[in-house]
Amino acid sequence: MSEYVISVNGRFVPPGEATVSVLDHGFLFGDSIYEVVRTVNGRLFAADRHLKRLRNSADRLELKLPHDDDWFVQHLRDMQQRRDGSESYLRVIVTRGEGALDLHPGTCTCPGVIGIAKALPRWDDELYAHGCKIIVADVRRNPKQATDPAIKSGNYLNNVLAIMEARRQGATEALMMNVHGFLTECTTSNVFVVKGGVVKTPALDQGLLEGVTRGFVLEVCRGLKLPVEETSLTADDLHRADEVFITSTTRDVMPVGLVGQHKLHSVPGSITLRIANAYHDVLHDGRNHQ
């Protein structure tokens, strides 16, 4: 059995037979959007929040989605059912579609929909027990006035360059600053710092994607009566932090042990553990499953 389940425009095909036109603007120009939904106990988790963000991305690009949310939910379920029964990572990509070799998308009349399913990645237990390493990348996050990071698009070269920088330094993730020197987000995760009992994370106006897991963690913090701030943060805030952790659909809540060569003393910290345990309860309580 292949590692992947693939669909193209609603039709499931063997990975070796999955094709996209070379004139698809998603391929030519990165003119596409996507979302990743995970399963918990075989059911979709927070699909409604992911599809809402997919529609927001589409609206920002003036890209008309070819299906309604019910279709996408059912297709995600079909992708999961075609796998081997383990928890799934389910990616849906919507491309601008085939058109003339021209930047303007006016000739693209039929958006493409691609589905990719694989096993949900399992991160090493060591990363949760002793914390991962992140770096503050030299690569800066795209400014909102360019390709707004709030759009979850297929144009990911900014993130590719940053994660390459991280891997060269033996790090799990690269945290990017904006052009003004304030922290934004990592390549595929959001960052939180804890100082003096206060949980802080970069505000959306700093130029970052509104992470779905980030949103749940903010809700968890409020439920735990933890002071929480969405604010502007610098690299110095990382080094002065009592605790640091990152969040994403596949990582959940992952503590950070090293920022570059700076070692954090509380890993995983008590507040990070409280948040991680509370988020685990959210994952499994069934209220956000479809």
N, C-alpha and C positions, 0 to 999 in steps of 0.2 A: 504494500500500500504506500502511495506517495505521502511525503511529509505534508503536502498542501492539498487543499480542496479549492478549486478555482471555478469561478463563474464569469462569463462575459455576456453582458446584456441579458441577464436572467437565466442563461443556459449553462449548465455545468459541463465542463469539458476537462479531459486529462490535461495536466500541466503542460505537457509537450505540445499540445494542440491549441493552447490559449494564445491568441494573437490580438494585437491592436494595430490599426493602420499607422503607417509611418507618417501619414498626413493628419493624424489626430493631434490637435493643438495641446493636449495634455503631454504628449511625447515631445512635440516640437518646442513648446515654450513653457512647460510646467504649468499650463493653464488647466488646473484641476484642483479638486478639494477632496478631503477624505476624513474618515473617522474610524476609530478602533473601539470596539465593544468587547468586553470580556464576559465569560460565563462564570457563574458561581453555582455549584451543584447542578451544572448542566443547563441553567437558565440564564437568560440575558440579564446583565446588571446595568442599570441606569441607561438603557437604550434610549429612553425618552429625552434625557439630557444631551446625549450625544447627537441625536437627530435634530434637536433644536439648534445645536451649534452648527451642524451641517447646513441647515437652512439659513442660518445667519451668514455663514461663509458664502453660500450660493448667492444670497442677496447682495453681499458686498461686491461680488464679481459679476453681477447681473447675469447669473447662470440659472436657467430654469431647470429645476430638478424634474426628471421624467416620471417620477413615481411619488405617491403619498407615503406618509409615515407607516401606515399599515403594511404596505408592500415591503418596505425596507425591513420592518420587524420580522415579517414572515420569512423573508429571504435570509436574514441573519439566522433564524431558527433552522432553516433548511441547511444552511452551511454547517451549523453545529451538528445536526443529525447525521450528516454524511461523514463526519469524523469518527474516530474510534471510541468515543465515549468519555475521553479525558476532557479536562477543562480547556476551553478554546480561546484563542486570540482571533477576532473576526474583524477584518478590515474591509470597508466599503470605500471605493474610489469613484468619484464622478468626474469625468473628463469633459472638456468643451466639445469634443467630438471632431470628426473629420471635416476638413475645410481646405481652402486654398492656402498655399505657402505664403501667408501674409499675416502680420501681427494682429490685424483687426479680426475679431471673431465673427463678423457678419455672415460669412459663408458657412459657418458651423451650425447646422440646423437640427442635429440629432445628438444630444449628449450621450456619452457612453457610461455604462455602469460596470465596474469590475469588482468582484468579490474575491477575497483571499482569506482562507482559514488555515490555521495551524495550531499546534499545541500551545497553550498559554506558557510563555517563558517562565522558567523557575530560576530565580536568582539564588546564588550560593548562600546557604545558611550563615556562613561566616560574615557576610556583609551585614546581616541583621544583628549578629552577636557582638561584633566588634566595630561595625561601621564601615562605610565605603570611603573611598578617596575621591574628592572632586578637586577641580582646579578652577581658578578664575581665568577664563580664556582671553587671549589677546584679541581674538575675533570678536567684534562688537555685534550686538543684535541689530537687525534691520530697524531703522526708525519707522514710526507710525506713518510718517509722510512718504515713505517708500512703499515696500511691500509690508503692510501692516501685519505684525505677528498675531493679531487677533483673528486673522483669516487663516484657518487651518488648510493651507494650500499644499500642492505637490511641489512647490518651489522651495527646496530644502537645502540648497547649497550652503547657505549661511551656517546651518546646523551641522552639515557634513564636515565643513572645515573645522568647526569647533570640536567635534567629537574626535577627529583625527589628531588634533592638538592634545586632547585629553589622553588618548591611547598612547601617544608617544611618551607621555609622562606617567604611564601606569595607572591612570585614573579611570574610574567608572563613568564619571560625568564631567561635562564642561559647563560651568556657569558663565553666562554672558552678561556683560554690562551694556547699557545703552550708550549712545554717543555722548551723553553728558556725564558718564562715569558712575551711574547708579545701577544696581543689580536689577536684572529682569527675570530670567528663567534659565534652566539648563536646556540641553538639546532636546530632551524628550521628557522633562519633568519640571515640576515647580519646586522652589526652595523655601524653607522656613527656618527662622532663627529664634532661639529662646534666650532671653536675657532678663534676669531678675524676676522670673515667673511670668513674663509677658511673651506671648507668641507673636512674632512679626513675620510678614511676608511682603514682597514687593507689590505695590498697588498696580492695578491694571493700567493706569495712565502712564506708567513707566515704560510700557511697550512690551506686552507679553500676552500669550494665549490664556484665556480664562479656563484653566484646567478643570475638568470634571472632578477629579479626585481632590484637587485644591478646594473646590467648593464644598465638598463633603467634609473635609478636614476643618474648614472654617466653621461649619455647622456643629461638628463634634466639639470643637473648642468652646463654643458658646454653651453647648449642652453640659459641658464639664465645668462651666463657670470660670474658664480660664480667660484672663484678659487677652484680647487679640487685636492686632493692628495691621491694616493694609497701608503701607507707608513707603517712603523712599529709604533705601538701604545702600550702604557702600561696602567695599571689601573689608574695611576696618570693622564693620559690624560683625562680619563673619569671624574675624580673629578674636573679637572681644566676647563672642557669644558663649553662653553656658552650654548650649546644645544647638545642633544643626541637623535638619533632616530634609529629605527630598520625597516627593510624592508623584505617583503616576498610576495609570490604569494597570500596568503590569507589576510595578514595584510595591504598590500600596504605600506604606510609610516606612522609609528606609533611613536609618540613622547615618550620619556622616561622622567619620572618625578623623579624617585628615582633609584639610583645605590646603592644597599644595603640600608644603612641608610642615605646616602648622598643625600640631596635634591637639585635638579637643580632649578635655580631661574627663568629661562625663559622657560615656558612650556605651550603650545607649542611655541617655539621660532619663530621669524619672518622669519628666513631663512627656518626652517623646514616647515612652512606653505606655503612658496613660492614653495618649492620643491614638497610638497604634492599636491598642486593645479595644478602644471604643470604636475605631473605624472597622476593625475586624467584626465587631458586633453588627455594624451597619451592613457590611457585606453579606452577612448570613441571616439577617432578620427577615428577609423576604419582602420587605416593603418596597424595594426598588427593583424587583425582579419582574421580568416579562416573559 
